[in-house]
Amino acid sequence: MLISGLIALFLAGPARACTQAVAYSARHDTLRYAIDNPYRMYWLHGADTVGPERHEESVESHVWGGTAAQPEVTVRNQLLDVSRRLQRHTFAIAPNGRVRTIDRQPPAASQAVDALLQLPPTALRAGATWTDTLRVSGRDAAGPDLYEVVRRYRVQRMLDTLGGHDVADVEAHGSVRYRYGFVANTATGKVAWVDLTGPDSERYLFDTSSGRLLARRWDMHLSGHGVAPDAPDTVPAGLESSEVSTVSDSPLTRFLLDPLPGTDTSITFAMQNKTIILLHTTARSCKEITASLTRNDGMVGIASVDVDSSRVTGYRATWSDRNGLARQAVNVRRDSLLLVRQGQRDTSVAIPADTAWAVADYAMDELLAPVLLALPRDGKPHPIAIFRPYLARWDTGAAAARARGGFVDVALDLSESDNQETLVFTTDGDCLFADNAWPSGSRRVPSDAKRFARMQAALAVFGR
């Protein structure tokens, strides 16, 4: 939600003016945030602009503690793409929001030294103004680094929330100086860097009653010079960033902050350009298999099948998107499935007769393991039906399994797909390889060295 949307949740009645200086509170609580950050760091080579546009979405939890003289907040940031980068840092801050240490060390210029609204020594009331300067320097891969910002703040208005809290709507304008370098190629040691300056405009919502930042938005447009990752010369460079961070305690935010299930991790990459497009994790037991699927657009799905030997006895899944969470369940009856979907009418679907069947959405092939491994391993095609809960339909066709050296190779040929899919499992159900029919032109492999070596051994056994 943008800051303007958050303001819409507040009552427009008169707010009580804060009569004393406010501070960040040391009370023990947890806030959660949704963060949207489109940005671009770039270098200009003649008519060419080097540096792609990026759009990072993440969620954060802020766990507060410490003392009134030195509050502390532990920030856990979960990036919502296939990297699933997780960062966790503890900030010791001054009551006015100035970062004193990060993980008990002096803050560096490349860290989140500017994470909070810098509060004034006077009360927050409509029309109040103040200025603040923040300067942090050090060294990085390219030499000296620097983050310096000078801002002038103004409280535009005081708002009453539905909970009776007084919230300051603060605007700020200023300028930023930023010098940052990084290793662009670990094999060659190639270093890239930028040295930039430019304007910065920001918007904050600060709850004066609880001493908490509710929302922040910034727009930075910096320019200067630097050396690009793929070139040796100093050229014009720049950075554009427009981040929005908004407090959010929705079920979606909590779901996205939860760890993914299991320790077996795989990736799916597009064969054409070797770009990673999906992340998979799997947890397996004798009675249940749980799989997760993460896309680069932030969508996450977690699905579980209950099994009794090779028979599916139940299914449930939760999918996230920008609008929230969608929950599904499949209840198994004697000759039918009952599909239960949040916000939709329950649907009864007949189970195809005289065929092996499974329940799994696309790209969650590990959920097929109990059924596929129970097929005769004679290399001959046997009828198979797979129910896709997300699309509420059956895919039907044939599967041919063969076993060698502790591995099982399955050729899956479904009528809904133009291409045959190849799956390789261990005999205990670990999905080591998938030459996918969907997403088209993609391949799934383990991301850890041990399971990747097992996959290579399995492919060699089957001559692939």
HELIX and SHEET records of a PDB file:
HELIX    1   1 ILE A    3  ILE A    7  1                                   5    
HELIX    2   2 PRO A  251  LEU A  257  1                                   7    
HELIX    3   3 ASP A  365  LEU A  368  5                                   4    
HELIX    4   4 ALA A  369  LEU A  373  1                                   5    
HELIX    5   5 ALA A  449  VAL A  461  1                                  13    
SHEET    1   A 6 ASP A  48  VAL A  50  0                                        
SHEET    2   A 6 THR A  30  HIS A  45 -1                                        
SHEET    3   A 6 ARG A  54  GLY A  66 -1                                        
SHEET    4   A 6 PRO A  71  LEU A  79 -1                                        
SHEET    5   A 6 LEU A  86  ILE A  93 -1                                        
SHEET    6   A 6 VAL A  99  ILE A 102 -1                                        
SHEET    1   B 8 ASP A  48  VAL A  50  0                                        
SHEET    2   B 8 THR A  30  HIS A  45 -1                                        
SHEET    3   B 8 THR A 234  SER A 241 -1                                        
SHEET    4   B 8 ARG A 212  VAL A 227 -1                                        
SHEET    5   B 8 LYS A 190  ASP A 207 -1                                        
SHEET    6   B 8 ASP A 166  ASN A 185 -1                                        
SHEET    7   B 8 GLY A 143  ASP A 160 -1                                        
SHEET    8   B 8 THR A 129  ASP A 140 -1                                        
SHEET    1   C 3 ASP A  48  VAL A  50  0                                        
SHEET    2   C 3 THR A  30  HIS A  45 -1                                        
SHEET    3   C 3 VAL A 244  VAL A 247 -1                                        
SHEET    1   D15 THR A 347  ALA A 350  0                                        
SHEET    2   D15 SER A 336  ARG A 341 -1                                        
SHEET    3   D15 GLY A 324  VAL A 332 -1                                        
SHEET    4   D15 ARG A 311  ASP A 321 -1                                        
SHEET    5   D15 VAL A 300  ASP A 308 -1                                        
SHEET    6   D15 GLU A 288  ARG A 295 -1                                        
SHEET    7   D15 ILE A 276  ARG A 284 -1                                        
SHEET    8   D15 ASP A 264  ALA A 270 -1                                        
SHEET    9   D15 SER A 442  PRO A 446 -1                                        
SHEET   10   D15 CYS A 431  ASP A 435 -1                                        
SHEET   11   D15 GLU A 421  THR A 426 -1                                        
SHEET   12   D15 PHE A 407  LEU A 414 -1                                        
SHEET   13   D15 ARG A 393  ARG A 404 -1                                        
SHEET   14   D15 ASP A 378  ARG A 388 -1                                        
SHEET   15   D15 ALA A 356  VAL A 359  1                                        
END                                                                             
